[in-house]
Structures are given as structure tokens and as C-alpha cells.
Amino acid sequence: MAKVAIIGAGSIVFCKTLILDILGTPGMEGTEFALMAPSTRRTSQVEAFIQRVIDANGLEASVWKTTSTREALTGADYVIATFQVGGLAGFEADYRIPLKHGVDQCIGDTLGPGGVFRALRSIPVMVDLVKEMEELCPGATLLNYVNPMAMVSWAIGRTSAVPFVGLCHGVQTTMDLISGYVGLPKDEIDFLCAGINHMGWFLRLEHHGKDLYPLLRERFEQPEYYVNEKVRGEVFRQFGYFMTESTGHLAEYVPWFRKNRKALDLYCDEPGFGGESGAYYNWCEYVADKYESEMLLDQEPLALPARSIEYGSYVIEALETGRTFKLNGNLINGGMITNLPADCCAEGPIFVDATGLHKTIVGDLPTQCAALNLTNINVQRLAVEAALSGDPEHIVHACALDPLSGAVLTLNEIREMASEMLAAESQWLPQFAGKAIRPTPVISIPKDVKRANVPVDPALAIMARFGELGK
């Protein structure tokens, strides 16, 4: 009987999905599930529902809840991390404070000031988790679902040798869309996708050896296709490759689509297409209220459903049974993508079997695709450095290099925004206890100020001289 510890099991919908997937996996019907969350308010609902499923289907599985991470981890074979430090209150600060300063986010969990601060909250908890895994369940594999995926996974790789993979559903859900765009069944399309989490590039799309890119490009020159995916469609048209994330996500990772009202109106704010300001925060608030007031799992069917698109159960199945599974996963790059930094977290094709997780070598991304990935990797690196070092200046550095923040704010405005966020979220940021971001006052320059008697940049002096000669 394999033991699966779910850390952050209070995420009712997602936790339920993962457990049902595992129970529906051949050979995994006897799994033991340890549900860990700081409170049993929601895990009690999940535990009761899963026990009803086990009883109704005559399974040998078992499920129990705990508020102790150590108890859940002891003897675990697999650890699934799904926690969100700070919950909805932390997320609200991630969204509302940047918006007040002019940074309009839709999702706010991967990059931007929201992604940076979610990483600052999550990374110390994850570092403690992998250290406890080394002690209490050596050899267990960690399946990380905690966002921001790239930053959190990068920190895991920097601080521990625990075998892990970061899992996301961006690749498989995008393949559903591509299937519809080209009018072919998804399982008949061969593809190669690689890059970073939430910015993976479909480097090849083929059907029985035929390149599908000409057809996809033709589709995105037609208004009825382009209007469905304005942001991703525009990046596709300009950079030449389709990528894994939707309007709501992608618009936050680049400087072009959310920088002013004109851009928002043109690309993002059409209702129902996922790019609206605060769309994800508003949805999370709705779900939290719904599960606060209703015991919805009491109404759920008890028959085991078909397995979902989430990779988690397939990874565990491959490790447990040896049935090989191919997926796009997040690992420390280590040469998988040769023109991205070796120490960053990259997303690419990997294989899983009973012997572990095996990355493949993709080689170089197209130059323009790697360059766009690097704009995000720079932010990720500095956010990880801030989280691990406790140096608040690196928070400013990370936010300053964020493409969206840099498109709308000056350096000093970014510093002020980061300082306000650090103060508002201090209860979840112990590594910065007693520390603050250094203020840099704006220097007021009177109209009649005289320059200091110091050497002038020779190039400026030459240009000034020629300017005078031209008068």
C-alpha cells in the first residue's frame, strides 16, 4: 500500500480531483491518503467524502486528516504539495496593492508583483517541507503544484536533493485548444513543447508527419480565431510559435498588453475571455464563499469518475508500477534547454518509470523564444534570491525587472509598491522580520539649480558643443 501525503489538502476541489484520480488508477486502489492542512475545517469535508467513495466502491484505500506536517510525511512514498500561504487574504494584497499603484493583474500568481510575493510566502514553507521529507520519508517523490511553479521549484532544487517534479496543466489544456483550431483529434497530434512554466513554446506540431503550423498560422489571420485568443494570438503572430498560456496569464508576463487603458481595452477587458482585472482573485473569492456556506461534497456522486487531465496520478502510477508515462514537467534545467540558464527551472518533456524521473534534451529554443523566457527568468531568479536570503532589496530588484511593472512604473514607484506589499504581508514573511525596504526620496531639482563642479561625461560634452555650434 503506497502512502500519499497531501500538504495543503484544504483545497477542496483540487484535492478531491487528485485523490479520485489515484483511486481510479489500476494498482492504486489500496492507497493510504494523509490529508494535511493547518485547520481541519475543510479537510474534514474531503476526508468524509473520500471515505464514502472508498466504502461505495469496496476499495482497500484509507484516508485520514491531520494538522501536523510531520505526521503526514512520516513514511510517505509520495508527497503532493498544493498549499497557498496567506490564503485569500494574502492573494488580495497581491492584487489590490499593485492595482492601487497602477499595475493591473488578471491572475497574479506566476509573475508580476503578485507572483513575486506569492513566491516570498511559499518558498520558506517549501524549504521546510523538503527538509522534513529528507528526515521523515527519504526517497519519497515530491509532486509540486504550488505556484509560482518556476520560482518554488527553483528554490526546491537549490536547497534539497529530494526528487521532485513541478506539475501544471497548461500544456494539455492548450493542446485541447490547438486540436480545435486545426480540426484534428488531440491524440493524433504529435508535439514538442518546451520553455518555462506558463511560457512553454510548441516547437513542433505534426499530424502523421505533416507540419500543422501553416494551418494554425492561417487560422490566426482570421478574425474569428484571433478574437478568441488576442494576446496569445498576437504573440504567436509576432514571435512565430504558439505558447501554453491564455490571455489572462500571458498578458501579465510581457509589457505590451496591460500597460495602459488603450492596451487593456484592445486585448484584455472583453468580458468572458479571461483577461479582466482581478479575474482569478474574484473567482477564488467566489469559490471560498461557496464552500464556506455549503457542504457541496455531500452532493457529489460516489462512483469513480474518469481520470482528469492532471498529471499527478499518472506520475505516481509510473513510479509505482513501472508503466512509463511521458509528460511536460518542471525540473531544474541542467542542460535540458541549452540556451536557458542551467540552474533555472525549465519545463520540458520528461519520462517517468519505476526508476524515476528522466528529462530529455531539447537543445536550443528559437532565439526570440529564449529571449522572452529570459525576461521572466530574471524576475524568478531575484525572487528566489530574496526569499532564501531575506534581503528586502532583492524584492525591489525582482519587481523592477518584472516586464509589466516596468512598463507602467518608475523605479521609485516600484520601490514604494514593494514596500507597501512587504508591510501588508509581513505576517507571512518571517524571513524579512524586522526588515524594511529602504526608501529613496525623490530628489527635487529647482529650475535655477547649478551643476556641481565635477567632470562631465565626455560624450555629453561633445554633443552639447555640437548643439551650440548648430545654433
C-alpha positions in Angstrom: 0.0 0.0 0.0 1.5 3.3 -1.1 1.2 6.3 1.2 0.4 9.7 -0.4 0.7 12.8 1.9 -1.2 15.8 0.5 0.2 19.0 2.1 -2.4 21.7 1.6 -5.4 19.4 1.4 -7.8 22.2 2.3 -8.1 23.0 -1.4 -11.3 21.1 -1.6 -11.9 20.8 -5.4 -8.3 20.2 -6.4 -7.6 17.8 -3.6 -10.7 15.8 -4.4 -9.7 15.6 -8.0 -6.2 14.3 -7.3 -7.4 11.6 -4.9 -10.2 10.4 -7.2 -7.6 10.2 -10.0 -5.3 8.0 -7.8 -8.2 5.8 -6.6 -9.2 5.3 -10.3 -5.7 4.2 -11.3 -5.2 0.4 -11.8 -3.0 -0.9 -9.0 -3.5 2.1 -6.7 -6.9 1.1 -5.2 -5.2 0.5 -1.8 -3.5 3.8 -1.4 -3.3 5.5 2.1 -4.0 9.2 2.0 -2.9 11.6 4.7 -4.6 14.9 4.4 -2.7 17.8 6.0 -3.8 21.4 6.4 -3.3 23.9 9.3 -7.1 23.5 10.1 -9.4 20.6 9.7 -12.3 22.8 8.7 -12.1 21.8 5.0 -10.1 18.5 5.3 -13.0 17.1 7.3 -15.2 17.5 4.3 -12.7 15.9 2.0 -12.0 13.0 4.4 -15.7 12.3 4.8 -16.3 12.3 1.1 -13.4 10.2 0.2 -14.3 7.6 2.9 -17.8 7.4 1.3 -16.2 6.8 -2.1 -13.9 4.1 -0.6 -16.9 2.4 1.0 -19.2 2.7 -2.0 -16.6 1.1 -4.3 -15.3 -1.5 -2.0 -11.7 -0.2 -2.1 -8.9 -1.1 0.3 -7.7 2.5 0.5 -7.7 4.6 3.7 -7.9 8.3 4.4 -7.2 10.4 7.4 -6.6 14.0 8.3 -4.1 15.8 10.4 -2.8 19.3 11.2 0.8 18.0 11.6 3.1 18.1 8.6 5.4 15.7 10.3 2.7 13.1 11.0 1.5 13.3 7.3 5.1 12.9 6.0 6.2 10.0 8.2 6.7 7.0 5.9 5.2 8.7 2.8 6.0 7.4 -0.6 4.7 10.4 -2.4 4.1 13.9 -1.3 1.8 16.3 -3.1 2.2 20.0 -2.3 -0.9 22.2 -3.0 -0.7 24.8 -0.3 -1.3 28.5 -0.5 0.4 30.5 2.2 -1.7 33.5 3.2 -4.8 32.1 1.6 -7.3 34.6 0.2 -6.1 37.5 2.4 -2.5 37.2 1.0 -3.9 36.9 -2.5 -6.0 40.1 -2.0 -2.9 42.1 -1.1 -1.1 40.6 -4.1 -3.8 42.0 -6.4 -5.1 45.2 -4.7 -1.9 46.9 -3.7 -0.3 46.7 -7.2 -3.6 47.8 -8.7 -3.5 50.9 -6.5 -0.1 51.7 -7.8 -1.1 51.2 -11.4 -0.1 47.5 -12.1 -3.3 45.8 -13.4 -3.0 42.0 -12.9 -5.6 39.4 -14.0 -4.2 36.3 -12.3 -1.3 37.4 -10.2 0.2 34.1 -9.2 3.1 33.5 -11.5 5.0 36.7 -12.3 4.4 40.4 -11.6 4.3 41.7 -8.0 1.6 39.2 -7.1 3.8 36.3 -8.3 6.9 37.6 -6.6 5.1 38.0 -3.2 3.4 34.6 -3.5 6.9 33.1 -4.0 8.2 35.0 -1.0 5.4 33.5 1.1 5.6 30.0 -0.3 9.3 29.3 -0.6 10.2 29.2 3.1 7.4 26.8 3.7 8.5 24.6 0.8 12.1 24.6 2.0 11.0 23.4 5.5 8.8 20.8 3.8 11.7 19.2 1.8 14.0 19.2 4.8 11.3 17.3 6.7 10.9 14.9 3.8 14.7 14.2 3.9 14.3 13.2 7.6 10.8 11.5 7.7 10.4 9.9 4.2 13.8 9.7 2.5 13.3 8.5 -1.1 9.8 9.9 -1.4 9.0 11.9 -4.6 7.5 15.4 -4.3 4.8 16.4 -6.8 4.7 20.2 -6.6 1.5 22.1 -7.6 2.4 25.2 -5.6 2.6 28.4 -7.6 4.5 30.3 -8.7 5.7 27.0 -10.2 9.0 28.1 -11.6 10.1 30.1 -8.5 9.1 27.5 -6.0 10.6 24.6 -7.9 13.8 26.6 -8.4 14.1 27.0 -4.7 13.5 23.3 -4.1 16.4 22.5 -6.5 18.6 25.0 -4.7 18.1 23.7 -1.2 17.4 19.9 -1.4 18.2 16.7 -3.3 14.6 15.4 -2.9 13.4 14.0 -6.2 10.6 16.3 -7.4 8.6 17.4 -10.4 6.5 20.5 -10.8 3.1 19.8 -12.4 0.8 22.1 -14.4 -2.0 21.5 -16.8 -1.1 24.3 -19.2 0.3 22.0 -21.9 -2.5 19.6 -22.1 -5.3 22.2 -21.9 -3.5 24.2 -24.7 -3.4 21.0 -26.8 -7.2 20.8 -26.4 -7.4 24.3 -28.0 -4.9 23.6 -30.7 -6.9 20.4 -31.6 -10.0 22.6 -32.0 -8.1 25.2 -34.1 -6.8 22.7 -36.6 -9.8 20.4 -36.5 -8.0 17.2 -35.5 -8.2 14.9 -32.6 -5.7 15.8 -29.9 -4.3 12.2 -29.6 -3.4 12.3 -33.3 -1.2 15.4 -32.9 2.5 14.9 -32.2 4.1 17.9 -30.5 7.3 19.1 -28.8 6.8 21.8 -26.2 9.5 23.4 -24.0 10.4 26.6 -22.3 9.4 27.7 -18.8 6.2 27.1 -16.8 3.3 29.2 -18.2 5.6 30.2 -21.1 6.3 27.0 -22.9 6.6 27.0 -26.7 5.1 24.5 -29.1 8.3 23.9 -31.2 6.7 21.2 -33.3 3.1 20.4 -34.2 2.6 17.5 -36.6 -0.2 15.2 -37.8 1.1 11.9 -39.4 4.4 13.7 -40.1 2.7 16.8 -41.7 3.6 20.2 -40.2 0.4 21.8 -38.7 1.9 25.3 -38.2 1.0 26.6 -41.7 -2.7 25.8 -40.9 -2.5 27.3 -37.4 -0.9 30.5 -38.7 -3.6 30.7 -41.4 -6.3 30.3 -38.7 -4.9 33.2 -36.6 -5.1 35.6 -39.5 -8.8 35.1 -39.4 -10.8 37.4 -37.1 -13.0 34.6 -35.6 -9.9 32.8 -34.4 -7.8 35.8 -33.4 -10.6 37.3 -31.3 -10.7 34.1 -29.2 -7.1 34.4 -28.2 -6.0 38.0 -28.8 -2.9 38.1 -26.5 -1.6 34.6 -27.3 -2.6 35.1 -30.9 -0.6 38.3 -31.2 2.5 36.9 -29.5 2.1 33.9 -31.9 1.9 36.2 -34.9 4.9 38.3 -33.8 7.2 35.6 -32.4 6.3 32.7 -34.7 5.4 30.0 -32.1 2.3 29.2 -30.1 2.7 29.0 -26.4 1.0 27.5 -23.4 -0.8 30.3 -21.6 -4.0 32.2 -22.1 -4.8 35.9 -22.3 -5.2 36.2 -18.6 -1.8 34.8 -17.8 0.3 35.8 -20.7 -0.7 39.4 -20.7 1.0 39.7 -17.3 4.3 38.2 -18.4 5.1 40.8 -21.1 5.0 44.6 -21.3 2.6 45.1 -24.2 -1.0 44.3 -23.3 -1.8 45.7 -19.8 0.3 48.8 -19.7 -2.4 51.4 -20.2 -6.2 51.7 -20.8 -5.8 51.5 -24.6 -4.0 48.2 -24.4 -6.4 46.8 -21.9 -9.4 47.8 -24.0 -7.9 46.3 -27.1 -6.6 43.0 -25.8 -7.8 42.1 -22.3 -11.0 43.5 -21.0 -13.6 41.8 -23.1 -15.9 40.0 -20.6 -15.8 36.2 -20.7 -12.3 35.9 -22.3 -10.3 35.7 -19.1 -8.2 38.9 -19.3 -10.3 41.1 -16.9 -8.6 42.8 -14.0 -8.6 40.5 -10.9 -10.4 37.7 -12.7 -8.7 34.9 -10.7 -8.9 36.7 -7.3 -12.6 37.2 -7.9 -13.2 33.6 -8.9 -11.2 32.4 -5.8 -13.3 34.6 -3.6 -16.5 33.2 -5.1 -15.3 29.6 -4.6 -14.3 30.3 -1.0 -17.6 31.8 -0.2 -19.4 28.9 -1.8 -17.6 26.2 0.1 -17.8 28.2 3.3 -21.6 28.2 3.2 -22.4 24.9 1.5 -21.2 21.3 2.1 -21.1 20.7 -1.6 -19.2 17.4 -1.4 -22.3 15.9 0.3 -23.9 16.1 -3.1 -21.1 14.6 -5.2 -21.5 11.2 -6.9 -19.7 8.3 -5.3 -18.8 6.4 -8.4 -15.2 6.7 -9.5 -15.1 9.2 -12.5 -12.7 9.0 -15.5 -9.3 10.3 -14.6 -8.8 14.0 -15.1 -6.2 15.8 -17.2 -4.0 16.4 -14.2 -0.6 14.6 -14.4 -0.3 13.7 -10.7 -1.9 10.2 -10.8 0.0 9.2 -13.9 3.3 10.2 -12.4 2.6 8.1 -9.3 1.3 5.2 -11.4 4.6 5.2 -13.4 6.8 5.3 -10.4 4.7 2.7 -8.5 4.1 0.2 -11.3 6.7 0.9 -13.9 4.2 1.8 -16.6 6.1 4.5 -18.5 4.5 7.9 -18.7 5.6 10.9 -20.8 4.6 14.4 -19.7 5.8 18.0 -19.7 7.2 18.7 -16.3 9.1 21.3 -14.4 12.7 20.4 -13.3 16.0 22.2 -12.7 17.1 22.8 -16.3 20.6 21.2 -16.2 21.1 21.4 -19.9 17.6 20.3 -21.0 17.1 23.6 -22.8 20.6 24.7 -23.8 20.1 28.4 -24.3 18.3 28.9 -20.9 20.4 29.1 -17.6 21.3 25.6 -16.3 20.2 26.5 -12.8 16.7 27.8 -13.6 13.5 25.8 -13.5 12.6 24.8 -17.1 9.6 22.9 -18.4 10.0 20.3 -21.0 9.3 16.7 -22.0 10.2 14.1 -19.3 9.6 10.3 -18.9 8.7 8.6 -15.7 9.1 4.9 -14.9 9.9 2.8 -11.8 13.4 4.1 -11.8 12.4 7.8 -11.5 12.1 11.0 -13.5 14.1 11.3 -16.7 14.5 14.6 -18.6 15.1 14.8 -22.3 17.5 17.1 -24.1 15.6 19.7 -26.2 18.6 21.8 -27.3 18.2 25.4 -28.1 14.9 27.2 -28.3 14.4 29.7 -31.2 16.4 32.8 -30.2 13.4 35.0 -29.8 11.5 32.5 -27.7 14.5 32.0 -25.3 14.9 35.8 -25.1 11.2 36.2 -24.0 11.7 33.4 -21.4 14.7 35.1 -20.0 12.8 38.3 -19.2 10.7 36.1 -16.8 13.7 34.0 -15.6 15.4 37.2 -14.5 12.5 38.0 -12.2 12.3 34.4 -11.0 16.0 34.4 -10.0 15.8 37.5 -8.0 12.6 36.5 -6.2 14.1 33.2 -5.2 17.2 35.0 -4.0 15.0 37.4 -2.0 13.0 34.5 -0.4 16.1 32.5 0.5 18.3 35.4 1.7 15.8 37.5 3.4 17.3 40.6 1.7 14.4 43.0 1.1 16.3 44.9 -1.6 16.1 41.8 -3.9 12.3 42.2 -3.7 12.7 45.6 -5.4 15.1 44.2 -7.9 12.7 41.4 -8.8 9.7 43.8 -9.2 11.8 46.3 -11.1 12.7 43.6 -13.7 9.1 42.5 -14.0 8.0 43.4 -17.6 4.6 44.6 -16.6 5.6 46.7 -13.6 8.5 48.2 -15.6 6.0 49.2 -18.3 3.9 51.3 -16.1 6.0 52.4 -13.1 9.3 54.3 -12.4 11.9 52.6 -10.3 11.0 54.6 -7.2 7.3 53.9 -7.7 8.1 50.2 -7.9 10.1 50.5 -4.6 7.1 52.2 -3.0 4.7 49.5 -4.2 7.0 46.7 -3.0 7.5 48.4 0.4 3.7 48.6 0.9 3.3 45.0 0.0 6.0 43.9 2.3 4.4 45.7 5.2 0.9 44.4 4.4 2.1 40.8 4.1 4.7 40.7 6.9 2.8 38.1 8.9 3.5 35.5 6.2 7.1 36.6 5.5 9.2 35.6 8.6 12.5 35.8 6.6 12.0 39.6 6.5 11.1 40.0 10.2 12.4 43.4 11.4 13.4 44.4 7.9 12.0 47.0 5.6 12.7 48.2 2.1 15.0 51.2 2.1 13.2 54.3 1.0 14.8 56.5 -1.7 13.3 60.0 -1.6 12.6 61.7 -4.9 15.2 64.5 -5.5 13.5 67.8 -6.2 15.5 69.8 -8.8 14.9 73.6 -8.7 14.8 75.3 -12.1 17.8 77.5 -11.2 20.0 74.7 -9.8 23.6 74.9 -10.9 25.5 71.7 -11.8 28.1 70.6 -9.4 31.7 71.3 -10.3 32.5 67.7 -11.4 33.7 66.2 -14.6 31.0 65.9 -17.3 30.6 62.8 -19.4 32.8 63.5 -22.4 30.2 62.2 -24.9 27.6 64.6 -23.4 30.1 67.4 -23.6 30.8 66.7 -27.3 27.1 66.6 -28.1 26.5 69.8 -26.2 29.3 71.5 -28.1 27.9 70.5 -31.5 24.5 71.7 -30.4 25.9 75.1 -29.6 27.7 75.2 -32.9 24.5 74.5 -34.8 22.7 77.5 -33.3 
